[in-house]
Amino acid sequence: MAGISPRKKISKHQRNTRHSTWERLQLKKLSNKYSTAKCQNCGKTKLSHRVCPHF
């Protein structure tokens, strides 16, 4: 069973950078399509008339 294994460990910085870039691009796509508002409790961007997922 050889072949399916990671070649080297991905550092936390690389992982977090990739995730934050993905999250930023997804929010940018959503803001172009739907209206967004800032959450009054946590300050993060959320869809209008929706419950904040971080609450």
CORZI-V464414 format. One record per residue. SS is DSSP state (helix for helix, strand for strand, loop for the rest). Layout:
# CORZI-V464414
ss
SS
SS
This chain:
# CORZI-V464414
ss
loop
loop
loop
loop
loop
loop
loop
loop
loop
loop
loop
helix
helix
helix
helix
helix
helix
helix
helix
helix
helix
helix
helix
helix
helix
helix
helix
helix
helix
helix
helix
helix
helix
loop
loop
strand
strand
strand
loop
loop
loop
loop
loop
loop
strand
strand
strand
loop
loop
loop
loop
loop
loop
loop
loop
